[in-house]
Amino acid sequence: MAGFLKKTSKAKKTTKKQRNRFVAFAFASADLFIEISPKNKILYVYGAAKALTGQSEQQLLKTKWLDLFAPDEHTRLSEIKDKATPGIRCTPTLIDLNERSGENKALLTAIKLPGDKNLYITLSFHSPLPVSSANSEEAPLTTGFKAGDEDAPAPLTTGYNAKEDTPEILTTGFKAEKEEEPETLTTGYTPQEEEEFDDSIYNKGKFIDKAEEIFEFARTQNIEPAVTVFDFGRSQTVTEENWAEAMEKISGLLRTESLDKKTAGEIAEGRYSFVHDAKTDPEAIAEKIAKLCAEAGLDEDAINISSKTTTDLEEFSNEETAKPPPKKPKAPLKADNKSDNTDDDPKPVVKKQLNKNEEKLKEFKSIVDRVDFDIVFQPIVEIKTKEPEFYETLTRFRQGETKDWIKFGEDVGLSTLLDLAVVERTLNYIHYKASTTRTKFSINISSKSIEQAGFTNKLLEQLAKRDLKHRIILEITNAAQIENMKKTIDFSTKLTEFGYNIALDNFSPSQSCMNLLDNTPVRLIKLDEKHIAGLLTSKEEAAQIARLSQTCKKKKIGIVAVSVEEQAQADILTEIGIMHAQGHLYGKAASNPSFIPPSR
C-alpha cells in the first residue's frame, strides 16, 4: 500500500508539472518554450530550439539559460527573473540573442506561477514570416459592389436594389462570398491574449486601464500594489539629444521595475508613472534614474527628480493629486508702471469673463491630456436584416455635457487635440479588445480640425501606429457647415490615397454638400437627422431624400439614415431606396459593440 501511495503521489506531481507547463505556454504565442529552475538550470525545452538558438533541445538542457542571450542582456534578464511576480506575465520584451543563435533578436515573455519556484519563458521570432501569395493582402473596405475590373476593390454603394447590376446590401468588406480570412501561424495561444509587440510606454488613458487590471490581480495574490509618478524638471542647458536618450533609458527602467515588467506610462510631458509592489522603495528607483541620467551625459543640476507614490488609483486619476510636489516658483517680476490695485480696472466684467474662458480652456486641455472621456459604439445596420454593418465611435465626457465640450473645442481651435485623442483610443480599442473580430468602426473627424494647419499629417502619423485602414471609416462632421471646401477636398483625397474610406456626416442636399459629392472621393454619407424627423409629416422631404438616393446610386456612394426612432420611418426609407440606418430603433450607444459581423 505504501508503495502504491508513493507512486500515486509522484504521478500527481508529474500531472501538476505538466499542467503548469501548459498554463505557462498558454500565456504567449511563441516558437520556443523553456522552463528554468531557481538555480538557472534549463529543465524543459519545447519548440523551434535549433532555429532560434542554434542549439538542439538536448544541447539546451546542458546550458545555463543566460548563455542563450548576449552578455549585455544578462543583468536585465536576471532582474526579470528575480522580480517576477507569480501569476503576472512579463509581456513581450525585445531581447538580443547570443552569436550562436539563428536569429539576432527575439521576443521574450516570462512568468512564474503561484506555488511554483521555476521561471517559464517563451521566445518568438522577431522577424515576421514572409508571405509569398499574390492574394495575401487584406481586402480593402468595400460594400460588395461588383466593379467592372475584378482586381480593383469594390466601391461603397447605397445598396439600392433597382437593377441587376445594383447591390442589394451595403457591406464593409467582409460579405463577399470568395473572401477568406488570411491564414496565420499559431501555437494554440488564446487569440484574446495575443498582442502585437510594442516597446513604447502607455499614454495616461491606456496606463490607467492596465493599472486597474494589475491592481485587481495583484491583490488576489496578496500583493499590495502601488503607483509612483516621477516628474523630471529639465534645465535649459540639457540638449534635445541628451534629454531624449535619458527619457528612453528611464522609460525602459520603469517598465522593467513594474509588476508585470511592462506597465509604465508617460502621463504628461516629463512625467512618468509605473505600477509596482508597494514594498518597492521609490528612492532606490530614483537613484537608478539618476545613474541613467549620468550615463546620458546629464549632471546632477541638469535634471530635477521629484516623485509621489499612492496605492489609490482614483487619487492617481486626479490630475492635481497625482502630481509630485511642485517646484517652488520664483516670484514674477513686476513692471514699475503696473499696479496690484484691481479697483482701477475699467473693465472688471470683461476681465472676469476672460479668466473664466481661460479656466475652461485649461480644463478642456486637461481632460484631453488625461483621456478623461469614454468612447462608446452605436451600430449602423441593414434595415431589412437589422444586422450591424459597422459601429460609429462616439465620445462621452465624464464631466459636463459632451456636446458643449465638443463645440467649445471647435470654437477655440482645439478640436484637433480631441480628434487625435479619440483616434488613438479607438485604434487601441480595436487592436487590444476587438482584434479577433472583423467588426468595422467609424471615427468622427471635425471639419474644424481639417481646417487647422498640419492636422492631416498628424492624423496620418496617428493612424500609421496601427495599420487598421481595413477596419475604419473616417467621418467628416458637419458637412453642411464646411467653410474651407478646398482643404476638405485635399484632406479626403489624401486620406483616400493612403487607403482610408471617407464619409460625410450631418449631410444635407444643399449646394455646398452636393459640391463635395462631385469633388471628393466620398464613399458614404450620413443624412442629417432633421431630414429623418420630417419623413412622417412631409412628402416633400421624402421626395428630396429619394432624389438624393438616386444621385448617390449613380455615383456608387452609400447612404445611412441617422436618428431612426420608429418603424414607420424605416419603412419609408426602404421604399425610397435607403437600406441602412442608425438610431435607437436598432440600438443605443454602448461601451462594447456586439461584435456580430454580417454573414458572408
Residue, then its C-alpha position, 0 to 999 in steps of 0.5 A: m500500500a505504501g508503495f502504491l501511495k508513493k507512486t500515486s503521489k509522484a504521478k500527481k506531481t508529474t500531472k501538476k508539472q505538466r499542467n503548469r507547463f501548459v498554463a505557462f505556454a498558454f500565456a504567449s504565442a511563441d516558437l520556443f518554450i523553456e522552463i528554468s529552475p531557481k538555480n538557472k538550470i534549463l529543465y524543459v525545452y519545447g519548440a523551434a530550439k535549433a532555429l532560434t538558438g542554434q542549439s538542439e533541445q538536448q544541447l539546451l538542457k546542458t546550458k545555463w539559460l543566460d548563455l542563450f542571450a548576449p552578455d549585455e542582456h544578462t543583468r536585465l534578464s536576471e532582474i526579470k527573473d528575480k522580480a517576477t511576480p507569480g501569476i503576472r506575465c512579463t509581456p513581450t520584451l525585445i531581447d538580443l540573442n547570443e552569436r550562436s543563435g539563428e536569429n539576432k533578436a527575439l521576443l521574450t515573455a516570462i512568468k512564474l506561477p503561484g506555488d511554483k519556484n521555476l521561471y517559464i519563458t517563451l521566445s518568438f521570432h522577431s522577424p515576421l514570416p514572409v508571405s509569398s501569395a499574390n492574394s495575401e493582402e487584406a481586402p480593402l473596405t468595400t460594400g460588395f459592389k461588383a466593379g467592372d475590373e475584378d482586381a480593383p476593390a469594390p466601391l461603397t454603394t447605397g445598396y439600392n436594389a433597382k437593377e441587376d447590376t445594383p447591390e442589394i446590401l451595403t457591406t464593409g468588406f467582409k460579405a463577399e462570398k470568395e473572401e477568406e480570412p488570411e491564414t496565420l501561424t499559431t501555437g494554440y495561444t488564446p487569440q484574446e491574449e495575443e498582442e502585437f509587440d510594442d516597446s513604447i510606454y502607455n499614454k495616461g488613458k491606456f496606463i490607467d486601464k492596465a493599472e486597474e487590471i494589475f491592481e485587481f490581480a495583484r491583490t488576489q495574490n496578496i500583493e499590495p500594489a502601488v503607483t509612483v509618478f516621477d516628474f523630471g524638471r529639465s534645465q535649459t542647458v540639457t540638449e534635445e539629444n541628451w534629454a531624449e536618450a535619458m527619457e528612453k533609458i528611464s522609460g525602459l527602467l520603469r517598465t522593467e521595475s513594474l509588476d508585470k515588467k511592462t506597465a509604465g506610462e508617460i502621463a504628461e510631458g516629463r512625467y512618468s508613472f509605473v505600477h509596482d509592489a508597494k514594498t518597492d522603495p521609490e528612492a532606490i528607483a530614483e537613484k537608478i534614474a539618476k545613474l541613467c541620467a549620468e550615463a546620458g551625459l546629464d549632471e546632477d543640476a541638469i535634471n530635477i527628480s521629484s516623485k509621489t507614490t499612492t496605492d489609490l488609483e482614483e487619487f492617481s486619476n486626479e490630475e492635481t493629486a497625482k502630481p509630485p510636489p511642485k517646484k517652488p516658483k520664483a516670484p514674477l517680476k513686476a513692471d514699475n508702471k503696473s499696479d496690484n490695485t484691481d479697483d482701477d480696472p475699467k473693465p472688471v466684467v470683461k476681465k472676469q469673463l476672460n479668466k473664466n474662458e481661460e479656466k475652461l480652456k485649461e480644463f478642456k486641455s486637461i481632460v484631453d491630456r488625461v483621456d478623461f472621456d469614454i468612447v462608446f459604439q452605436p451600430i449602423v445596420e441593414i434595415k431589412t436584416k437589422e444586422p450591424e454593418f459597422y459601429e460609429t465611435l462616439t465620445r462621452f465626457r465624464q464631466g459636463e455635457t459632451k456636446d458643449w465640450i465638443k463645440f467649445g473645442e471647435d470654437v477655440g481651435l482645439s478640436t484637433l487635440l480631441d480628434l487625435a485623442v479619440v483616434e488613438r483610443t479607438l485604434n487601441y480599442i480595436h487592436y487590444k479588445a476587438s482584434t479577433t473580430r472583423t467588426k468595422f468602426s467609424i471615427n468622427i473627424s471635425s471639419k474644424s480640425i481639417e481646417q487647422a494647419g498640419f492636422t492631416n499629417k498628424l492624423l496620418e502619423q496617428l493612424a500609421k501606429r496601427d495599420l487598421k485602414h481595413r477596419i475604419i471609416l473616417e467621418i467628416t462632421n458637419a458637412a453642411q457647415i464646411e467653410n474651407m471646401k478646398k482643404t476638405i477636398d485635399f484632406s479626403t483625397k489624401l486620406t483616400e490615397f493612403g487607403y482610408n474610406i471617407a464619409l460625410d456626416n450631418f449631410s444635407p442636399s444643399q449646394s455646398c454638400m452636393n459640391l463635395l459629392d462631385n469633388t471628393p472621393v466620398r464613399l458614404i454619407k450620413l443624412d442629417e437627422k432633421h431630414i429623418a424627423g420630417l419623413l412622417t409629416s412631409k412628402e416633400e422631404a421624402a421626395q428630396i431624400a429619394r432624389l438624393s438616393q438616386t444621385c448617390k446610386k449613380k455615383k456608387i456612394g452609400i447612404v445611412a439614415v441617422s436618428v431612426e426612432e420608429q418603424a414607420q420611418a424605416d419603412i419609408l426609407t426602404e421604399i425610397g431606396i435607403m437600406h441602412a440606418q442608425g438610431h435607437l430603433y436598432g440600438k443605443a450607444a454602448s461601451n462594447p459593440s456586439f461584435i456580430p459581423p454580417s454573414r458572408 
